[in-house]
Amino acid sequence: SLSPPSANPPPPQQPAAQPRRMNRALVFSDEASLSSPQARQLELVDGFMRRNGLQDKVRRILTVLKVVHEEWQRVLSEDPEGLPAVMQDKTEEGLDCDVSVMLGDELICDKLTSKLRQQIADPLAVTCCAIPDWCHDLVCTFPPVFPLDVRQQLFAACSFGVDRSVAAMQLAQDKSPARMRQRASARTREEDTWRSLGNLKQERVTVRRGEQLLEWAMNVMKVHAGRKAILEVSFADEEGHGSGVTSEFYSLVSDELQRRDLGLWLCEDPRVTAPIKKTPPAHPRPTQSTGGAILDSAPAHRGTVHRGRARAGKEALKGLDVCQHSLAKHGIRSARQGAGEAANNRRPGTEEAKEEGEKEDEAAEEPAVGSPFVHRDNGLFFAPLPPGVPGREKILVLVRFLGTYLAKAMLDNRLISLPLSYPLFKLLTHEPLSLSDLRDVDPDKARHLEHLLGLAARKREADAILDPQERERALGHLPDLNDYCLTMEFAPSSTMHGFAAHPLVPGGADVAVTLDNVEEYVERMSRFILHDGISAQVEALRAGVDEVFPSANLRAFSASELRTWLLGEGAVQWTREELVEYLEPRNGYSPDSATFLSLVSVLSAFDDKQRRAFLRFATGVGVLPPGGLKNLDPKLTVVRTVCEDSPDQYMPSANTCFHFLKLPEYSSEKLLESQLKRALQHGMNGFFFN
């Protein structure tokens, strides 16, 4: 049925208005809606992993792999001969490569590595600091998953600044095969369409050799820590400059930092008796035959060339070039006592000078008594200091400078000759120390504490015996710790540290160590040496690194990798075959030259200390880069010195910037060895023009 019409009919409906589209700025909250398929996919994957507990499992697996990798690298670096026989004998299983390389390759994830390479290769992401967070998180948390070279590239891209990153990418492209072909095909400069963004800026500073060298270095690092320019150092009153002189500066600072009177390092008071000769450690301190203030403060047995004496013999220099070590042409006696005897014309080639040189060489080989430098077979480690020790603030300033010094060396790709211990590099990479690290810090203390732990274990075994008589008999066989006269306090190993003892518990001097509290004693002692006593130094060290780049980024490397990066190869090793292959004879010498072959024979017979001295003389730093002699860049080149008269009267010289060893054509191998050793002992006191 139809309803009657209403008295007031409704107004006619207007057409619906179209919604007005407004342009608005895109905000970050819209990213989820724009990429909703990807977001939903990530949510599904994340939910699946959480429901099945895969996140924790994957993290645990990666953590186990990281620990296995670190311990494996430690075993290889400490005792490569201690591997199982099946691993040493590669031929039984048909293995034709190194076991350590095999393990590293097994831990690497190729897919993640490929993704990370893509992120690093993106110039926009690198220059805008827009590399995703997962790159940093994964690399710093699980370093063994990625190859070392990729981690180094990421570290440089994220830590060294935009200028360094652009320069690194530019250098990599410049060495690419496409760029090499383009450079070869371009006949003129106009045809070469390659455009460079410019080179890194270099800043040169001048310091003075002498007793104030460490203060000069601290001022230099204070000013240049935050700058990304390449630091170049030259010495006052010396004409030489360049990369070799800067390497010499880093070497001299490394020597200065090893001084005993600084109170930085764990050490013992010097003994009166001569030390026993030991096998060279993995990273021993460099040879003490250096110039400047180091020689001034050194004992007489080191063949001291006093500061300023080489200036008097400057007129007699021959065959020296820019950026090279100088050595006066007059005899060793005149070099040690000044130019007063230079007029006597005692040249190295004369019989009188040879006899005097042999006597002084014998005196120089006598062991040091009370050396002013700290030398430890396992490397240097911070001396534990309690709060309130006199001079503690000064030590923290030095430690902060040490961190800046190490970071600046990494930034400029400089090798240093400061023999730091393995646990110290673990602290740099933010790894905690354990009781096993005490063996590298203080072997004698570690053996003592391990012995006490063994007694504690025997006491627990005896207490577990049920038979009272057997228990008493077993306890009676244990030594009485009262005979050890131990108390709950830490006594420093040297009076240089400024305190006599530090209580490990309140009133520790009155608390005797017994079998009941010996485990507590071991725990508190090791904690003070490895944590509480050095926590302020570790914070200062990392703060010094932070002045150059974030110290947290060093977690991307293991302690052994960081040590190799900074200190190079542990021991300076080479064979005769390697010398023949990697030394480059030029400008008068050939691979068949008698003088060049004599040099190879002499260098092959050198011990570790002499090899380090030779590298210091020829390159400015007494260590080899990672990979050994073959990776020395530029290669060590041997050139013939043109002499006005008999070559036997001249000494070797070196151009450290280009790694040139300038060698006269000696008449015999014995004379070459004598002159080279004399140059290594007395020829590191400056850089001059001829």
JONORBEL-V498770 format. One record per residue. N is the residue number from 1. RES is the residue in one small letter. D_LAST is the distance of its C-alpha to the last C-alpha in Angstrom with 2 decimals. Layout:
n/res/d_last
N/RES/D_LAST
N/RES/D_LAST
//
This chain:
n/res/d_last
1/s/124.90
2/l/123.49
3/s/122.90
4/p/124.16
5/p/121.67
6/s/120.30
7/a/121.14
8/n/117.51
9/p/115.61
10/p/111.80
11/p/109.56
12/p/108.06
13/q/104.67
14/q/101.66
15/p/99.14
16/a/96.30
17/a/93.24
18/q/90.08
19/p/87.30
20/r/84.66
21/r/81.20
22/m/78.57
23/n/74.82
24/r/73.02
25/a/69.49
26/l/68.53
27/v/67.86
28/f/66.21
29/s/69.67
30/d/70.51
31/e/67.93
32/a/70.42
33/s/73.13
34/l/70.85
35/s/69.65
36/s/72.88
37/p/72.99
38/q/69.59
39/a/70.52
40/r/73.82
41/q/72.08
42/l/69.66
43/e/72.64
44/l/74.51
45/v/71.58
46/d/70.96
47/g/74.66
48/f/74.89
49/m/71.99
50/r/73.44
51/r/76.93
52/n/75.70
53/g/73.08
54/l/70.29
55/q/67.79
56/d/67.75
57/k/67.82
58/v/64.81
59/r/62.87
60/r/63.82
61/i/62.83
62/l/59.42
63/t/58.97
64/v/59.92
65/l/57.48
66/k/54.71
67/v/55.55
68/v/55.78
69/h/52.40
70/e/50.72
71/e/52.36
72/w/51.56
73/q/47.86
74/r/47.99
75/v/49.68
76/l/47.18
77/s/44.19
78/e/45.78
79/d/47.74
80/p/47.52
81/e/49.37
82/g/52.25
83/l/53.51
84/p/56.96
85/a/57.22
86/v/58.60
87/m/55.43
88/q/53.16
89/d/55.09
90/k/54.44
91/t/56.25
92/e/59.69
93/e/60.01
94/g/58.12
95/l/55.09
96/d/51.92
97/c/49.61
98/d/48.38
99/v/51.09
100/s/48.96
101/v/48.25
102/m/51.98
103/l/52.95
104/g/50.50
105/d/51.83
106/e/55.39
107/l/54.82
108/i/53.25
109/c/55.68
110/d/54.90
111/k/57.06
112/l/55.55
113/t/52.05
114/s/52.91
115/k/54.28
116/l/51.22
117/r/48.91
118/q/51.01
119/q/50.67
120/i/46.88
121/a/46.64
122/d/48.64
123/p/46.21
124/l/48.92
125/a/49.73
126/v/46.11
127/t/45.21
128/c/48.53
129/c/48.31
130/a/51.61
131/i/51.08
132/p/54.44
133/d/54.97
134/w/56.08
135/c/52.55
136/h/51.23
137/d/54.34
138/l/54.45
139/v/50.76
140/c/50.55
141/t/53.91
142/f/53.80
143/p/50.19
144/p/51.07
145/v/53.14
146/f/50.01
147/p/46.99
148/l/43.75
149/d/41.87
150/v/44.69
151/r/44.68
152/q/40.94
153/q/41.46
154/l/44.33
155/f/42.43
156/a/39.49
157/a/41.98
158/c/43.98
159/s/41.43
160/f/38.15
161/g/39.67
162/v/40.54
163/d/37.05
164/r/35.76
165/s/38.95
166/v/38.74
167/a/35.10
168/a/36.09
169/m/39.07
170/q/37.08
171/l/34.51
172/a/37.43
173/q/39.12
174/d/36.00
175/k/35.87
176/s/39.62
177/p/41.04
178/a/42.73
179/r/39.52
180/m/37.79
181/r/40.73
182/q/40.72
183/r/37.04
184/a/37.68
185/s/40.80
186/a/39.37
187/r/38.44
188/t/37.18
189/r/35.94
190/e/39.44
191/e/41.11
192/d/39.12
193/t/41.43
194/w/39.33
195/r/38.70
196/s/36.34
197/l/37.07
198/g/33.45
199/n/30.58
200/l/30.31
201/k/28.87
202/q/25.66
203/e/25.43
204/r/22.26
205/v/22.68
206/t/20.52
207/v/21.52
208/r/20.72
209/r/20.37
210/g/23.18
211/e/26.90
212/q/27.48
213/l/25.51
214/l/28.81
215/e/30.27
216/w/27.32
217/a/27.78
218/m/31.52
219/n/31.16
220/v/28.83
221/m/31.40
222/k/34.25
223/v/32.99
224/h/31.72
225/a/34.38
226/g/36.68
227/r/34.16
228/k/33.71
229/a/30.31
230/i/27.35
231/l/25.62
232/e/21.83
233/v/20.27
234/s/17.05
235/f/16.54
236/a/16.84
237/d/14.13
238/e/11.51
239/e/9.77
240/g/10.47
241/h/13.91
242/g/16.32
243/s/18.83
244/g/16.95
245/v/16.21
246/t/19.88
247/s/21.05
248/e/19.37
249/f/21.30
250/y/24.50
251/s/24.01
252/l/23.56
253/v/26.62
254/s/28.53
255/d/27.96
256/e/29.07
257/l/32.18
258/q/33.26
259/r/33.75
260/r/37.28
261/d/37.92
262/l/37.76
263/g/41.12
264/l/40.40
265/w/41.02
266/l/43.97
267/c/43.21
268/e/44.93
269/d/44.57
270/p/42.27
271/r/44.24
272/v/44.28
273/t/44.36
274/a/41.46
275/p/41.40
276/i/42.67
277/k/40.29
278/k/41.11
279/t/40.33
280/p/37.24
281/p/38.58
282/a/38.17
283/h/35.51
284/p/34.33
285/r/31.85
286/p/28.27
287/t/26.80
288/q/26.39
289/s/23.06
290/t/21.24
291/g/19.14
292/g/20.14
293/a/23.82
294/i/24.97
295/l/23.61
296/d/24.94
297/s/28.41
298/a/28.45
299/p/30.63
300/a/29.34
301/h/30.06
302/r/27.06
303/g/24.55
304/t/23.35
305/v/19.85
306/h/21.00
307/r/19.57
308/g/17.51
309/r/17.05
310/a/13.48
311/r/12.73
312/a/14.24
313/g/12.04
314/k/8.75
315/e/8.90
316/a/9.38
317/l/6.55
318/k/6.32
319/g/6.49
320/l/4.90
321/d/5.73
322/v/7.79
323/c/10.45
324/q/9.79
325/h/10.93
326/s/9.11
327/l/11.05
328/a/11.31
329/k/12.16
330/h/15.36
331/g/18.54
332/i/19.89
333/r/22.24
334/s/19.66
335/a/17.75
336/r/21.14
337/q/22.57
338/g/19.73
339/a/18.07
340/g/21.60
341/e/21.74
342/a/18.27
343/a/20.05
344/n/22.38
345/n/19.90
346/r/20.97
347/r/18.63
348/p/19.29
349/g/20.96
350/t/23.64
351/e/27.01
352/e/26.98
353/a/23.83
354/k/25.29
355/e/28.53
356/e/26.98
357/g/24.85
358/e/28.04
359/k/29.96
360/e/27.54
361/d/27.31
362/e/31.10
363/a/31.18
364/a/28.83
365/e/31.28
366/e/34.18
367/p/35.59
368/a/35.17
369/v/38.17
370/g/38.49
371/s/35.31
372/p/34.42
373/f/33.99
374/v/36.80
375/h/36.98
376/r/39.95
377/d/40.60
378/n/41.97
379/g/39.37
380/l/39.44
381/f/42.53
382/f/43.66
383/a/45.66
384/p/49.18
385/l/49.98
386/p/53.41
387/p/53.90
388/g/53.63
389/v/51.07
390/p/49.02
391/g/45.54
392/r/46.57
393/e/45.58
394/k/42.05
395/i/41.82
396/l/43.08
397/v/40.38
398/l/37.73
399/v/39.52
400/r/39.61
401/f/35.87
402/l/35.58
403/g/37.62
404/t/35.51
405/y/32.31
406/l/33.83
407/a/35.17
408/k/31.92
409/a/30.22
410/m/33.04
411/l/32.79
412/d/29.12
413/n/29.63
414/r/27.36
415/l/28.05
416/i/28.39
417/s/28.75
418/l/31.69
419/p/34.56
420/l/37.52
421/s/40.94
422/y/43.12
423/p/45.75
424/l/43.21
425/f/42.38
426/k/46.15
427/l/46.42
428/l/43.70
429/t/45.77
430/h/48.94
431/e/50.55
432/p/52.85
433/l/52.34
434/s/55.10
435/l/56.02
436/s/54.34
437/d/50.94
438/l/51.45
439/r/50.60
440/d/47.00
441/v/46.94
442/d/48.63
443/p/49.95
444/d/51.88
445/k/53.60
446/a/54.37
447/r/56.05
448/h/58.03
449/l/59.28
450/e/60.11
451/h/62.16
452/l/64.03
453/l/64.70
454/g/66.12
455/l/68.48
456/a/69.54
457/a/70.31
458/r/72.38
459/k/74.29
460/r/75.11
461/e/76.39
462/a/78.49
463/d/79.91
464/a/80.98
465/i/83.24
466/l/86.86
467/d/88.37
468/p/88.12
469/q/87.99
470/e/85.29
471/r/83.34
472/e/83.57
473/r/82.56
474/a/79.48
475/l/78.50
476/g/79.00
477/h/76.40
478/l/73.70
479/p/71.60
480/d/72.22
481/l/69.27
482/n/70.32
483/d/68.79
484/y/65.38
485/c/65.65
486/l/64.16
487/t/64.67
488/m/63.97
489/e/60.63
490/f/56.93
491/a/55.02
492/p/51.19
493/s/49.25
494/s/47.07
495/t/47.76
496/m/44.50
497/h/46.43
498/g/48.57
499/f/52.10
500/a/54.46
501/a/56.53
502/h/57.58
503/p/61.16
504/l/61.56
505/v/65.11
506/p/66.79
507/g/67.38
508/g/65.40
509/a/65.02
510/d/68.80
511/v/69.14
512/a/69.04
513/v/67.92
514/t/70.83
515/l/71.72
516/d/73.29
517/n/70.20
518/v/67.41
519/e/66.72
520/e/66.39
521/y/63.98
522/v/61.77
523/e/61.89
524/r/61.05
525/m/58.30
526/s/56.54
527/r/57.03
528/f/55.46
529/i/52.37
530/l/51.88
531/h/53.23
532/d/54.63
533/g/52.02
534/i/49.05
535/s/50.64
536/a/49.00
537/q/45.55
538/v/46.16
539/e/47.26
540/a/44.18
541/l/41.92
542/r/43.65
543/a/43.60
544/g/39.82
545/v/39.69
546/d/42.17
547/e/39.76
548/v/37.67
549/f/40.45
550/p/43.97
551/s/43.89
552/a/47.23
553/n/45.55
554/l/43.94
555/r/47.45
556/a/46.74
557/f/44.79
558/s/45.74
559/a/43.99
560/s/42.52
561/e/41.24
562/l/39.58
563/r/38.03
564/t/36.57
565/w/35.28
566/l/33.42
567/l/32.56
568/g/32.29
569/e/33.80
570/g/35.42
571/a/34.35
572/v/31.25
573/q/33.12
574/w/32.34
575/t/33.95
576/r/32.81
577/e/34.31
578/e/32.43
579/l/29.07
580/v/29.91
581/e/31.06
582/y/28.45
583/l/25.18
584/e/23.89
585/p/22.50
586/r/20.70
587/n/18.60
588/g/20.08
589/y/22.05
590/s/25.56
591/p/28.04
592/d/29.55
593/s/26.51
594/a/27.13
595/t/23.73
596/f/24.11
597/l/27.67
598/s/26.71
599/l/24.32
600/v/27.27
601/s/29.55
602/v/27.35
603/l/26.90
604/s/30.64
605/a/31.53
606/f/29.50
607/d/31.69
608/d/31.43
609/k/29.35
610/q/26.77
611/r/26.67
612/r/26.06
613/a/23.19
614/f/21.65
615/l/22.16
616/r/20.71
617/f/17.50
618/a/17.28
619/t/18.92
620/g/18.95
621/v/22.71
622/g/24.78
623/v/27.59
624/l/28.51
625/p/29.98
626/p/33.75
627/g/34.59
628/g/31.98
629/l/29.20
630/k/30.70
631/n/30.28
632/l/26.58
633/d/25.23
634/p/22.96
635/k/23.60
636/l/21.43
637/t/19.73
638/v/18.75
639/v/16.59
640/r/16.08
641/t/12.89
642/v/13.22
643/c/13.25
644/e/14.08
645/d/16.96
646/s/18.73
647/p/17.15
648/d/19.21
649/q/17.02
650/y/13.99
651/m/13.90
652/p/13.79
653/s/11.25
654/a/12.30
655/n/12.00
656/t/15.00
657/c/15.91
658/f/16.80
659/h/17.56
660/f/15.36
661/l/15.44
662/k/13.22
663/l/15.58
664/p/15.89
665/e/19.39
666/y/21.10
667/s/24.43
668/s/26.41
669/e/26.71
670/k/27.35
671/l/24.10
672/l/22.23
673/e/24.19
674/s/23.52
675/q/19.74
676/l/19.70
677/k/22.10
678/r/20.16
679/a/17.01
680/l/19.38
681/q/20.90
682/h/18.09
683/g/14.89
684/m/15.72
685/n/14.97
686/g/12.35
687/f/9.88
688/f/6.47
689/f/3.77
690/n/0.00
//
